[in-house]
Amino acid sequence: MDPKFDHQAVEGRTYEMWESGGYFTPQIDKSKKPFTIILPLPNASDPMHIGHCLFTVEDILIRYHRMLGQPTLWLPGGDHAGIETQYIFEKHLAKRGKSRFDFDRQTLYQMIWDFCDANKNLNRDQMKRAGFSLDWSRYHYSLEPQIVEMVYETFRKLFKDGLIYRGERIVNFCTKCGTAFSELEVDYEEKQDFLYYLDYGKIQIATTRPETIFADVAVAVSPSDKQYKHLVGQMATIPLINIDIPIITDGGIKTDFGTGALKVTPGYDATDFEIGQKNNLETLVIINRQGKMVESPRVPQELVGLNIKQAREKTVAMLKTARKLIKEEPLTHSVGACYRCHTTIEPMVIPQWFVKIAPLKEPAIKAVKSGQTKIFPKKRFEKLYFDWMAKIHDWNISRQIVWGPQIPIWYCLDCNQGKIIVNKIESGIQNILVEKNAIYQLENDVCQKCGGKNLVQETDTFDTWFLSGQWPVNTLRCKAGDLEYFYPTSVLDTLWDILPAWVSRMIMLGIYLTGKTPFEIAHMHARVVDSKGQKMSKSKGNVMDPVPMIDLYGADALRMALVVGVAPASDIAVSEEKIKAMRNFANKVWNVGRFISLAVSGERLAVRDKELKKEVDALVKSTTKNIETFRFGIASENLYQFIWHEFADIYVEDFKKGLVSYETLKNSFEILLKLLHPFMPFVTEEIFQKLYAKNNVPLIISSWPTATPPKK
């Protein structure tokens, strides 16, 4: 063995040996229970940051179960990432002085496709550099025709089952990204604003949004609020435009906020929208999708064309002049912001496509309650799951962006002013045309009802989570026999912050499509944060590139630094110092192997052999138990401590003194290499090849060690 472990010389060669040997690709053996993990699909065209290297947790599980002799599948994939990718691409356009509005839909889509295609192997190559033993023969991309066709098939099934509808509902709209988001994609931030008290004639109201008073259609008070009981049924007057609106009651009004009277603006607030629906109130539009005030009989001319911030300032000034602003108070409150660009979310009523959640969520709740899917750590995250499922609303699956599969809905413009809906799925699936609850056939691209050919496709694309919510089912459907054998999968490992956005939706859609939950265990791993404790993300500019760390210190060092001593689902601040320390540990393991390779064997037993065997047996038991219970931090910490401070510092020295036999030392080290392999695969494989490999069987598929049974 060389005097030093050269990770740069070893890693590429070793990974090539593993991959070409087919060790990542399992064979279906129906006499054995498989172990399966679906990789949480990263953005296919975006480089990974160091947080993605926590896929190490999945590789530990995969390598462990592979060594147990189970057919083990770790299925990789890449996400087209919808709004995230388009947002990144638009940044590139901005640097060239361009925007998405400079191109037609087809041109923009092709430009984004080319951008992604040029970068599509970025994170795949990085995952190989990190030693991840993924079955690349089963890699799938979310825009593959086969995957998209299955997404369309799911949409059609949901549609026919009455679980898809188009409705004008209040949605979370980002005026900068130009699309609606589901509630899961809205970040709530504390913001300093003002609460404005306004004179509405017979009643006073308090609002944070004076610029929307022109879309008011009522004032609502609590039926239990005695101070307003005599005013119910009378009229309030909108200031500046002097339009009378009714004073009504609603049980949801908070009497302890502001004046206890709420201006009802159904177009710009979710609560107001619900009040409007219950009371058959009109929904007025005064702000467009660019976030600017529009021409309207109700909107003063001097406000038209102003953005929301400008309109608010101008409206406040006008109210002061008209002596309709009673007072203003500083207010700290939670405001929704776009999770991508952090623009304040604008509630808007826009026609969108929704999935009815109620019939889907009950089986998903039952699956976790009954233990079909276990969430780990249970105490912390099972409650989060149930809390979210209790309050989840119908799912808005349409996005006003170009990048992604267009919703397969077509409109016939020749009948009923385009209100006829055509589901025209280009995949050999039966095409249908729907008007209200009636279903018509679509033949040869002709509307059977009116014979018209003037069909226009829905421009909205699918929410990315609609595709990824079907990911375990659809990817395993791509290869004959995989779904039947590998589904339900064994473990889903992901970051806890997408438990509502992704995990819950996979459970709902997985059960809907197959009758079975998609994974037996949902494991929430730790989170990599920066020195300030903030989550690493490209949008914040606080990410650490893993490749330079791998170049400097090796993949084993980076992997070990991400798990050693880390508690489940905790935050990890990874430093270069810690990675360097784990590089030193890899060198220590190498030096022990080199010492054993040069040592002279002897046949005699020595006085400390029994003690060493006993300690190694205990380590086998504890490591096995800790991996099985997802305590990777404890398992890796124990291995580090024993190998360095017990085996290397004490037992190797005892061997030199004749207190430990060569056979016991060498056999014990072989077991230690096997225990360490899932955590540090490269250095352990290289030492194993030089000291222990028999019949060209590599460490990656050697048997997991078992403790020596006690003598009877």
Summary of the structure (lengths in Angstrom):
residues: 712
radius of gyration: 30.9
end to end distance: 40.6
largest distance: 104.2
contacts: 2354
relative contact order: 0.13
helix: 44%
strand: 21%
